[in-house]
């Protein structure tokens, strides 16, 4: 137990030395707080319309201005954080679970099972993930649930390949062989002895994957295949504001900045985690 706590302290110490990664983590934490406490932070209900206040520029009354229906853009960006982060997180969790199972089974059993599963993965990887997400979303229809499924299903292959590569290296370790000689079942070998030692690459990829999922969800909403109005979502807000971008650029600037800042901070945090784990492994 003490050895585990010492390792965690060492990892935290290495991570804290990376100022950019810490900055990314702080921004992510702020975004999560905004999403959780959106009703307290937003100045108005996101769906509240005031046609007499349409297209107002940013001011003390409307921090980010108003849209073509007189809705407060600041409130919509705040509530949009809740929707976008929820979609990104849930879609990533689903992708990680399914991809981990596929990669673990393929890497552990090898042979024909590995060849069959990974050839299917290669076929899916030949299709750009966004194009695949568009196709899935077009089949399933619009809405948050279908958007999550489309984004998650298009990202499974990334985790499958990463987990397979990790399993192939870990399963040859002596402690795995000892457990196998001791009569451990395949299920126990995979989930008790192998996968816990493959968590580093999975965590790093999942952190980066949340940003990718948010961007894909915003892209689908932008072209009308994701979250539908009046539900506030950053991609949908960009789509709505593009018709007025020349005269009222604030309608697209603020949701666009929210997307960019979130993805940028997640990339900083993910890169920091990757560097931290690499340094610890080399040490």
ROZA-499417 format. One line per 2 residues: number of its first residue (from 1); their letters; for each residue x, y, z of C-alpha. Coordinates in nm, 2 decimals. Example, Ala and Ser with C-alpha at 12.3 -4.5 7.8 and 13.67 -1.06 7.14 Angstrom:
<atoms>
1	as	1.23/-0.45/0.78; 1.37/-0.11/0.71
</atoms>
This chain:
<atoms>
1	xx	0.00/0.00/0.00; 0.28/0.24/0.09
3	xx	0.46/0.16/-0.23; 0.14/0.24/-0.43
5	xx	0.10/0.57/-0.25; 0.47/0.65/-0.31
7	xx	0.42/0.59/-0.69; 0.12/0.81/-0.70
9	xx	0.31/1.09/-0.53; 0.60/1.05/-0.77
11	xx	0.35/1.07/-1.07; 0.19/1.38/-0.93
13	xx	0.52/1.54/-0.87; 0.63/1.48/-1.23
15	xx	0.30/1.60/-1.36; 0.30/1.92/-1.15
17	xx	0.64/2.01/-1.31; 0.46/2.03/-1.65
19	xx	0.31/2.38/-1.63; 0.12/2.35/-1.95
21	xx	-0.04/2.03/-1.84; -0.14/2.18/-1.51
23	xx	-0.29/2.48/-1.70; -0.49/2.24/-1.91
25	xx	-0.62/2.05/-1.61; -0.73/2.37/-1.44
27	xx	-0.92/2.48/-1.75; -1.09/2.14/-1.77
29	xx	-1.18/2.16/-1.40; -1.33/2.50/-1.46
31	xx	-1.53/2.37/-1.75; -1.66/2.09/-1.54
33	xx	-1.76/2.33/-1.26; -1.94/2.55/-1.51
35	xx	-2.13/2.25/-1.65; -2.23/2.12/-1.31
37	xx	-2.34/2.46/-1.18; -2.48/2.59/-1.50
39	xx	-2.82/2.69/-1.35; -2.63/2.91/-1.09
41	xx	-2.38/3.06/-1.34; -2.61/3.13/-1.63
43	xx	-2.77/3.47/-1.62; -3.09/3.36/-1.80
45	xx	-3.27/3.04/-1.90; -3.10/2.93/-2.23
47	xx	-3.43/2.90/-2.41; -3.57/3.24/-2.30
49	xx	-3.65/3.46/-2.60; -3.67/3.83/-2.62
51	xx	-3.73/3.94/-2.98; -3.69/4.30/-2.88
53	xx	-3.33/4.23/-2.78; -3.22/4.04/-3.09
55	xx	-2.86/4.07/-3.22; -2.73/4.27/-2.92
57	xx	-2.36/4.30/-2.89; -2.18/4.19/-2.58
59	xx	-2.27/4.42/-2.28; -2.31/4.42/-1.91
61	xx	-2.66/4.28/-1.95; -2.57/4.01/-2.20
63	xx	-2.20/3.92/-2.16; -2.17/3.75/-2.49
65	xx	-2.46/3.93/-2.66; -2.78/3.78/-2.80
67	xx	-2.88/3.57/-3.10; -3.14/3.61/-3.37
69	xx	-3.41/3.50/-3.12; -3.29/3.74/-2.85
71	xx	-3.16/3.45/-2.64; -2.86/3.52/-2.42
73	xx	-2.55/3.36/-2.58; -2.36/3.35/-2.25
75	xx	-2.63/3.13/-2.09; -2.64/2.91/-2.39
77	xx	-2.26/2.86/-2.39; -2.27/2.78/-2.02
79	xx	-2.55/2.52/-2.07; -2.38/2.40/-2.38
81	xx	-2.08/2.31/-2.17; -2.30/2.06/-1.99
83	xx	-2.43/1.90/-2.31; -2.09/1.89/-2.49
85	xx	-1.89/1.76/-2.20; -2.16/1.50/-2.12
87	xx	-2.16/1.38/-2.48; -1.78/1.37/-2.50
89	xx	-1.74/1.19/-2.17; -2.01/0.92/-2.22
91	xx	-1.91/0.86/-2.58; -1.55/0.81/-2.47
93	xx	-1.65/0.57/-2.19; -1.85/0.36/-2.43
95	xx	-1.56/0.35/-2.68; -1.31/0.26/-2.41
97	xx	-1.52/-0.02/-2.28; -1.60/-0.19/-2.61
99	xx	-1.25/-0.11/-2.76; -1.08/-0.25/-2.45
101	xx	-1.27/-0.58/-2.47; -1.20/-0.62/-2.84
103	xx	-0.83/-0.54/-2.80; -0.79/-0.75/-2.49
105	xx	-0.95/-1.06/-2.65; -0.75/-1.02/-2.98
107	xx	-0.42/-0.97/-2.80; -0.47/-1.24/-2.54
109	xx	-0.59/-1.53/-2.77; -0.39/-1.43/-3.08
111	xx	-0.40/-1.66/-3.38; -0.71/-1.67/-3.59
113	xx	-0.91/-1.47/-3.33; -0.66/-1.19/-3.35
115	xx	-0.64/-1.19/-3.73; -1.02/-1.19/-3.77
117	xx	-1.09/-0.91/-3.52; -0.80/-0.69/-3.62
119	xx	-0.87/-0.72/-4.00; -1.23/-0.60/-3.92
121	xx	-1.07/-0.31/-3.72; -0.84/-0.23/-4.01
123	xx	-1.14/-0.22/-4.25; -1.32/0.03/-4.02
125	xx	-1.00/0.23/-3.97; -0.98/0.28/-4.35
127	xx	-1.29/0.50/-4.32; -1.23/0.85/-4.17
129	xx	-1.39/0.86/-3.82; -1.59/1.17/-3.89
131	xx	-1.73/1.02/-4.21; -1.82/0.70/-4.02
133	xx	-1.98/0.91/-3.75; -2.19/1.10/-4.01
135	xx	-2.30/0.77/-4.17; -2.40/0.62/-3.84
137	xx	-2.58/0.94/-3.73; -2.76/0.95/-4.06
139	xx	-2.89/0.60/-4.01; -2.98/0.64/-3.64
141	xx	-3.13/0.99/-3.66; -3.08/1.30/-3.46
143	xx	-3.08/1.35/-3.08; -2.83/1.33/-2.79
145	xx	-2.86/0.95/-2.75; -2.80/0.87/-3.12
147	xx	-2.52/1.13/-3.13; -2.34/0.96/-2.85
149	xx	-2.38/0.62/-3.02; -2.25/0.76/-3.35
151	xx	-1.95/0.93/-3.19; -1.86/0.63/-2.97
153	xx	-1.90/0.36/-3.24; -1.67/0.56/-3.47
155	xx	-1.39/0.57/-3.21; -1.38/0.21/-3.09
157	xx	-1.11/0.10/-3.32; -0.85/0.34/-3.18
159	xx	-0.88/0.19/-2.83; -0.89/-0.17/-2.97
161	xx	-0.55/-0.12/-3.14; -0.39/0.04/-2.83
163	xx	-0.52/-0.22/-2.59; -0.41/-0.51/-2.82
165	xx	-0.06/-0.37/-2.84; -0.04/-0.33/-2.46
167	xx	-0.18/-0.68/-2.40; 0.07/-0.84/-2.64
169	xx	0.36/-0.70/-2.44; 0.21/-0.76/-2.09
171	xx	0.09/-1.11/-2.14; 0.45/-1.24/-2.17
173	xx	0.55/-1.11/-1.83; 0.65/-1.36/-1.56
175	xx	0.36/-1.28/-1.32; 0.11/-1.36/-1.59
177	xx	0.28/-1.70/-1.66; 0.28/-1.77/-1.29
179	xx	-0.09/-1.69/-1.26; -0.16/-1.92/-1.56
181	xx	0.04/-2.20/-1.40; -0.16/-2.14/-1.08
183	xx	-0.48/-2.22/-1.27; -0.62/-1.88/-1.32
185	xx	-0.90/-1.86/-1.58; -0.86/-1.67/-1.90
187	xx	-1.11/-1.41/-1.77; -0.91/-1.36/-1.45
189	xx	-0.58/-1.34/-1.64; -0.72/-1.07/-1.87
191	xx	-0.91/-0.86/-1.62; -0.71/-0.92/-1.31
193	xx	-0.35/-0.95/-1.42; -0.32/-0.80/-1.77
195	xx	-0.55/-0.51/-1.82; -0.46/-0.33/-1.49
197	xx	-0.11/-0.30/-1.62; -0.23/-0.15/-1.95
199	xx	-0.42/0.14/-1.80; -0.15/0.41/-1.88
201	xx	-0.20/0.42/-2.26; -0.57/0.38/-2.22
203	xx	-0.60/0.68/-1.99; -0.39/0.90/-2.21
205	xx	-0.59/0.80/-2.52; -0.92/0.85/-2.34
207	xx	-0.82/1.20/-2.23; -0.74/1.30/-2.58
209	xx	-1.04/1.11/-2.70; -1.28/1.32/-2.50
211	xx	-1.17/1.63/-2.70; -1.21/1.44/-3.03
213	xx	-1.56/1.32/-2.93; -1.66/1.68/-2.84
215	xx	-1.53/1.80/-3.18; -1.71/1.52/-3.37
217	xx	-2.03/1.59/-3.18; -2.01/1.96/-3.26
219	xx	-1.94/1.88/-3.62; -2.24/1.66/-3.65
221	xx	-2.46/1.92/-3.48; -2.32/2.18/-3.71
223	xx	-2.45/2.00/-4.02; -2.78/1.91/-3.85
225	xx	-2.72/1.55/-3.76; -2.66/1.60/-3.39
227	xx	-2.83/1.79/-3.11; -3.13/1.98/-3.23
229	xx	-3.25/2.33/-3.13; -3.35/2.47/-2.89
231	xx	-3.12/2.25/-2.69; -2.80/2.45/-2.64
233	xx	-2.49/2.28/-2.79; -2.18/2.45/-2.91
235	xx	-2.18/2.30/-3.26; -2.55/2.38/-3.31
237	xx	-2.48/2.74/-3.19; -2.21/2.77/-3.46
239	xx	-2.45/2.64/-3.72; -2.71/2.89/-3.62
241	xx	-2.47/3.18/-3.61; -2.30/3.11/-3.95
243	xx	-2.58/3.29/-4.14; -2.51/3.61/-3.95
245	xx	-2.13/3.58/-3.91; -2.06/3.90/-4.11
247	xx	-2.29/4.13/-3.93; -2.30/3.96/-3.59
249	xx	-1.98/3.76/-3.54; -2.03/3.73/-3.17
251	xx	-2.29/3.46/-3.24; -2.01/3.23/-3.36
253	xx	-1.70/3.36/-3.18; -1.80/3.26/-2.83
255	xx	-1.92/2.90/-2.89; -1.62/2.86/-3.12
257	xx	-1.39/2.97/-2.85; -1.55/2.74/-2.60
259	xx	-1.49/2.44/-2.83; -1.13/2.54/-2.91
261	xx	-1.04/2.61/-2.54; -1.19/2.28/-2.42
263	xx	-1.01/2.07/-2.69; -0.69/2.26/-2.64
265	xx	-0.69/2.21/-2.26; -0.77/1.84/-2.30
267	xx	-0.48/1.80/-2.54; -0.25/1.98/-2.30
269	xx	-0.37/1.75/-2.02; -0.34/1.44/-2.23
271	xx	0.01/1.52/-2.34; 0.11/1.59/-1.98
273	xx	-0.02/1.25/-1.87; 0.17/1.09/-2.16
275	xx	0.49/1.26/-2.06; 0.44/1.18/-1.69
277	xx	0.39/0.81/-1.75; 0.68/0.79/-2.00
279	xx	0.91/0.96/-1.75; 0.80/0.73/-1.47
281	xx	0.84/0.42/-1.69; 1.19/0.52/-1.80
283	x	1.28/0.59/-1.44
</atoms>
